[in-house]
């Protein structure tokens, strides 16, 4: 006589779902006003974000961060300009 075949084991439990976000921060697209030329000030506006959101600014020249240029205003100087347009 043949022995009965046991049933297959049950599948493993599903992994837990990732936690749901309690909020999605409101985000704005930053804008820059001014003309990018030597001695002409530029002004960045970051817009409205969810309260408590930490923002940082960094100005770049030719793809390279400008040392110390981390505020909302920046005036390019000749020593960091590729052209004097």
PyMOL commands that set and color helices and strands:
alter all, ss='L'
color gray80, all
select helices_A, chain A and resi 78-80
alter helices_A, ss='H'
color red, helices_A
select strands_A, chain A and resi 31-33+41-45+60-61+64-65+73-75
alter strands_A, ss='S'
color yellow, strands_A
deselect
rebuild
show_as cartoon
